[in-house]
């Protein structure tokens, strides 16, 4: 099994679960919206608020000491970050 095949076998069930979560989330339609007034404008949050996390998986990463080099370890850590 190649690294690419291994990564695909790990990611496909996760993609499927993510699609199911997305559909159930949309069905509930419980997203709250907020407005934050600033001096120059108003920020509207909720309709399309995005949050991003960075998981460095390079061998020379100083922040994690190379703990997430394998595909499985990286995916597990990404799911922990998402939770």
C-alpha positions as CSV (number, residue, x, y, z in Angstrom):
1,X,0.0,0.0,0.0
2,X,1.4,3.4,-1.0
3,X,1.4,6.5,1.2
4,X,-1.2,8.0,-1.1
5,X,-3.5,4.9,-1.0
6,X,-3.1,4.9,2.8
7,X,-4.0,8.5,3.1
8,X,-7.1,8.0,0.8
9,X,-8.3,5.0,3.0
10,X,-8.0,7.2,6.1
11,X,-9.6,10.3,4.5
12,X,-12.6,8.8,2.7
13,X,-14.5,7.7,5.9
14,X,-13.8,11.1,7.4
15,X,-15.1,12.9,4.3
16,X,-18.2,10.8,4.4
17,X,-18.7,11.6,8.1
18,X,-18.2,15.3,7.4
19,X,-20.8,15.3,4.7
20,X,-23.3,13.6,7.1
21,X,-22.5,16.2,9.8
22,X,-22.9,19.0,7.3
23,X,-26.3,17.8,6.1
24,X,-27.6,17.3,9.6
25,X,-26.3,20.7,10.7
26,X,-28.0,22.4,7.7
27,X,-31.2,20.5,8.5
28,X,-31.2,22.0,12.0
29,X,-30.5,25.5,10.7
30,X,-29.6,26.8,14.2
31,X,-26.8,29.1,13.2
32,X,-26.9,32.3,15.2
33,X,-25.9,35.7,13.7
34,X,-24.2,38.5,15.4
35,X,-23.3,42.1,14.5
36,X,-20.3,43.8,16.0
37,X,-20.3,47.6,15.5
38,X,-16.8,49.1,14.9
39,X,-16.0,52.7,14.3
40,X,-15.8,52.4,10.5
41,X,-18.1,49.5,9.8
42,X,-20.2,46.6,11.2
43,X,-19.0,43.1,11.1
44,X,-21.7,40.5,10.5
45,X,-20.8,37.1,11.9
46,X,-22.7,33.8,11.6
47,X,-23.9,33.5,8.1
48,X,-20.5,32.7,6.8
49,X,-18.1,32.8,9.7
50,X,-15.0,30.8,9.0
51,X,-12.4,29.5,11.5
52,X,-9.1,28.0,10.5
53,X,-6.5,26.0,12.3
54,X,-3.0,25.2,11.1
55,X,-1.4,21.8,11.5
56,X,2.2,21.7,10.5
57,X,3.2,18.3,9.3
58,X,6.6,19.0,7.9
59,X,9.6,17.1,9.3
60,X,11.3,20.3,10.5
61,X,8.3,21.6,12.4
62,X,9.5,23.1,15.6
63,X,6.1,23.3,17.3
64,X,5.2,19.6,17.4
65,X,8.5,17.8,17.2
66,X,7.4,15.7,14.2
67,X,4.5,14.0,16.0
68,X,2.1,14.3,13.1
69,X,4.2,13.1,10.2
70,X,2.1,10.0,9.4
71,X,-1.2,10.4,7.6
72,X,-3.2,8.8,10.4
73,X,-1.6,10.9,13.1
74,X,-2.2,14.1,11.2
75,X,-5.8,13.3,10.5
76,X,-6.5,12.4,14.2
77,X,-4.8,15.6,15.3
78,X,-6.9,17.6,12.7
79,X,-10.1,16.1,14.1
80,X,-9.0,17.0,17.6
81,X,-8.4,20.6,16.5
82,X,-11.8,20.7,14.9
83,X,-13.7,19.5,18.0
